[in-house]
Amino acid sequence: MKIGQKLVFKLSHIHEHGVKGNEDIEIKELGIYSSHENAALAIERYFLLPGFNRYPKDCFLISECVIDEDSGWTDGFIGSNEIVRDLENITSCFND
């Protein structure tokens, strides 16, 4: 982090649900806090609520975020059509 940049702390809850072999990951964005300590206190509040209390506390994730800074996907993203096309191109290389 550079001098003058401001950090905030994002709190998320992440867990898998579904049947074995066909699990889905569910992510809930719960809040953004001015300190790690405040985010940790929020975990204690959320953990008492129905639903959240059925999962271990390690399902909560605190992430540091720098305000006014791109944090991901800075090279763009590709959709499923591009992935299929690339996979077909790679596969054809092995078939030749």
Secondary structure, DSSP 8 states (H G I E B T S, - for coil): --TT--EEEEEEEEEEESSTTS-EEEEEEEEEESSHHHHHHHHHHHHTSTTGGGS-GGGEEEEEEETTS--S-TT----HHHHHHHHHHHHHHHH-
